């Protein structure tokens, strides 16, 4: 299925949640004491990926790095301006290694 009529395909960056878990708490929505369901996260991720591709959008993948479970939030890792990539400088030590991974 192509992108909506009159709309250009979009370009997304995604990271497969193979290492996803909540191992620490850096915001009020994170609860490390609650279990995560990696198999459910993978199924939901695959459905979203397939939907984007099925709609004619471009999806690039960044490899998931062990020990960096929040890489699944790929929109936080960098921004592109005029073809130049500016990687994030994360505030919390648990996420700081993600910035270089996006370069």
C-alpha positions as CSV (number, residue, x, y, z in Angstrom):
1,X,0.0,0.0,0.0
2,X,1.5,3.4,-1.0
3,X,1.7,6.5,1.2
4,X,-1.6,8.5,1.3
5,X,-2.5,10.2,-2.0
6,X,-0.7,13.6,-2.3
7,X,1.7,12.7,0.6
8,X,5.4,12.0,0.3
9,X,6.7,8.8,1.9
10,X,8.4,9.5,5.3
11,X,11.7,8.3,6.5
12,X,12.0,6.6,9.9
13,X,14.7,5.2,12.1
14,X,13.9,2.2,14.3
15,X,15.7,0.0,16.7
16,X,14.5,-3.5,17.3
17,X,13.7,-4.1,21.0
18,X,15.9,-7.2,21.4
19,X,17.5,-5.8,24.6
20,X,14.4,-3.9,25.8
21,X,13.8,-4.0,29.6
22,X,13.3,-1.5,32.4
23,X,16.5,-1.9,34.4
24,X,16.6,1.5,36.0
25,X,14.4,4.5,36.7
26,X,15.2,7.9,35.2
27,X,11.6,9.2,34.8
28,X,8.2,8.6,36.6
29,X,7.0,6.2,33.9
30,X,9.8,3.7,34.5
31,X,9.2,0.9,37.0
32,X,12.1,-1.6,37.2
33,X,10.2,-3.7,39.7
34,X,7.6,-4.6,37.1
35,X,8.3,-7.3,34.5
36,X,8.7,-6.4,30.9
37,X,7.5,-8.7,28.1
38,X,10.2,-8.7,25.4
39,X,8.3,-11.1,23.1
40,X,5.3,-8.8,23.2
41,X,7.5,-5.7,22.5
42,X,9.1,-7.5,19.6
43,X,5.7,-8.5,18.1
44,X,4.4,-4.9,18.5
45,X,7.6,-3.5,17.0
46,X,7.4,-5.8,14.0
47,X,3.8,-4.8,13.4
48,X,4.7,-1.1,13.4
49,X,7.7,-1.7,11.1
50,X,5.6,-3.7,8.7
51,X,2.9,-1.0,8.7
52,X,5.4,1.7,7.9
53,X,7.0,-0.3,5.1
54,X,3.6,-1.4,3.8
55,X,2.5,2.2,3.6
56,X,5.5,2.9,1.4
57,X,7.7,4.7,4.0
58,X,11.5,4.2,4.3
59,X,12.6,2.6,7.5
60,X,16.3,2.4,8.4
61,X,17.4,0.2,11.3
62,X,20.0,1.0,13.9
63,X,21.5,-2.1,15.6
64,X,20.4,-2.6,19.2
65,X,23.3,-2.5,21.6
66,X,23.4,-4.7,24.6
67,X,23.2,-2.7,27.8
68,X,21.3,0.2,26.2
69,X,17.7,-0.9,26.5
70,X,16.4,2.6,25.8
71,X,17.7,2.6,22.2
72,X,14.2,1.5,21.2
73,X,13.3,5.2,21.6
74,X,15.3,6.0,18.4
75,X,13.7,9.4,18.0
76,X,15.7,10.5,21.0
77,X,19.1,9.6,19.6
78,X,19.8,12.3,17.0
79,X,18.3,14.8,14.7
80,X,19.2,15.6,11.1
81,X,19.5,19.2,9.8
82,X,20.5,19.8,6.2
83,X,21.9,16.3,5.9
84,X,24.0,16.6,9.1
85,X,23.4,14.3,12.0
86,X,23.5,15.8,15.5
87,X,23.6,13.0,18.1
88,X,22.1,13.5,21.5
89,X,24.0,14.2,24.7
90,X,21.8,12.4,27.2
91,X,21.5,13.7,30.7
92,X,21.5,10.4,32.5
93,X,24.6,8.2,32.6
94,X,22.5,5.1,31.8
95,X,21.8,6.6,28.3
96,X,25.0,8.5,27.5
97,X,26.5,5.7,25.4
98,X,23.6,5.9,23.0
99,X,24.7,9.3,21.6
100,X,27.8,7.9,19.8
101,X,25.8,4.9,18.6
102,X,23.8,7.2,16.4
103,X,26.7,8.9,14.7
